[in-house]
Amino acid sequence: MLEDEVREFVRRRWLDPAREVAGIRTLVADCEQTAKDLLDAIAGLGPFQHFLDDPTIEEVWINEPGKVFIARACRAEFEIASSRHLPPNMGNLAI
């Protein structure tokens, strides 16, 4: 499971594991962020949890997988987010 998370980090950062070993070591060395990401995946909303943790974000609209809008300071902003780890009932969630 941890391996899957690290592979997802590598994929999101467009790192080539065969050529960019130093970049991957940096990801793995950041234990605090890895622990937070794992906690978010297990007990939170995975890649969407950071939207809820950010006190400047007023609203979150998930229009479809990967297509997220947020409101910050009364202005809408478009975000691209991974829906890979979303709970199956995410469509029924109102926050």
N, C-alpha and C positions, 0 to 999 in steps of 0.2 A: 504494500500500500504506500509506504513512504517512497519507494522507488517510482511508483506511478506519479506521485506529486512532483518529485524532482524532474522526471521526464517532461511533465507538463510545464514546469518552469523553464526548462531548456527550450522546449518548443515555442513557448510564448516569447522568448527573447531571441529567437531565430539563431541559436547557437548550434554549431556543428560539433558534436561530441568528439569526433576524430581529430578536428583541427583546433578547437578552442578549449583545451583542457583547463587553462587558467580561468576562463570565464565560468566554467562549471564548478571549479574549486571555490570560486567566490560565492556562487549560489549556495553550495553546501556549507561553506564556512559561516554563512549568515544564519546561525542557529535560531536566533530570536525571531527573525522573520519566518523561518521555516516552521517553527513551533506555532506562531500566530496563524499561518496559513492552514496548518493541519487542524488547529482548533476551529477555525472558520469553516473548514470543510466538514468537520464532524459535528460541531454543535451550533454552527451558524448557517449562513446562506452561501458558503463557499466563495466564489469569485465576486459575489454581490455584497458580501458582508462589509467591505470597506465603504460602500455607499452609506450604510447605516451607522458606521462608526464615525464618519466625518460630520462634525457638528455644524459645518457650513452648508450642508446639503439639507434642503427643506422638503423636497419630494423626490420620489423615484418612480419612473414609469417604465415598466418592462413591456414593450409593445410586441416583441417576438424574440425568440432566442438570439442572443447576440446584439440586439438593438435596444439600447437603454437610453432614456432621457432622464436627466436630473434637473432639479431647480435649485439654483444657488443665487442668493441675493435677488430673488424674484425674476431670474432670467433662466430660460431653458438652455441646457447644453446637451449635446449628443455624446454618448459614450458607447464604445464597443466593448462588450464583456463576453466572456466565455460562459456558455450555459452547460458545459460538460458535466458539472457536478451539482446541478440543480436538483433539489428534491422533486419527486414525481408530482407532488401536489402544488408546485409553485404557481400554476395557473389560477389556483383558488386562493392565493395568499393576498391579503390586503394589509398593508403596513401603514 
